[in-house]
Amino acid sequence: MIEEIFSIDLRVSEKLAVKRHRHTGDKSSSRRISIVSGIHGDELEGQMVSFLLNEFLTEHKDKIKGIIDVYPSVNSVGIDSIVRNVPPTDVDLNRVFPGSPEGSLPERIAYALVEAVKGSDIAIDIHSSNIFLMEIPQIRISEENADSLLPIAEKLNVDFIWIHGAVTVLKSTFAHTMNQLGTKTLVVEMGVGMRITQEYCYQLFDGIINLLVQEGFLDLDLKFSVRKPIVSTNGTVHFINAEAPGIFIPTIKHGNWVKKGQQIGKVVSPLHGRVVHNVLSPANGFLFTLREYPVVYPGSLLARIYEEKNG
Ligand SMILES: [Zn+2]
């Protein structure tokens, strides 16, 4: 069933509506899981994952237990116009949670989403980085929730689980708000903004189906062999930034293990025909983020590498 959880008339004969596809199964279970995407309008991987899920769940509706809700595009006008923030306000929706029923437009959308998802046992918030960085399928969870979220994250077929220190957790995000309210909420980051990386979408789709089976939302006898993710429990995440302005040309594929001193790419000056920054790995580790957008300035993030403690 398609349901509208929020709607408002915008200025220019345009209507903003946030919708979900609710799959209601066997009433013997009162459990609910919510899959959310499109909080950022320029992140499109979640569109394909939502399609795959809604297609699959519609085909297997007799196998569903409890409620599975899919919210493909929370920032629906942003998705339609491929802008990250909420038009016409230019506010980042993931910085105004828990929102407010009487606040600005983004605050009202945030509030409506929290009210709709509240009470779910589990929520998955699908993001796809931004237009600058390509991310290997990964889950980011905060240290304070790691014990309860890690067992869920490990079922989702991702390559990497990044446990953030408490200080880096943004309090105004959807995930933080929902975790505070008792819904176990995971953030998935994968791919790159404004594009769909199909292999990652299929990978996460398999992971979500696996989770639905394992958590008893789907009564299917599917034997998935999901990936065993690298978990950043004891290691260090290295950030590699550009040292000079220019054009970044990667020389290795991301999602690979790299050696200390190995070349990751180069920043070049097209005018001078010169390499201005030979980008080398600072450690033996796993390259899970790689710059996609070629134009860089000093300080631009080029890559992130996870070094295991004994790596
Ligand atoms: Zn995002």
Residues whose N, C-alpha, C, O or C-beta is under 5 A from the ligand:
A	BS01	ZN	H40 E43 H127 S128 S129
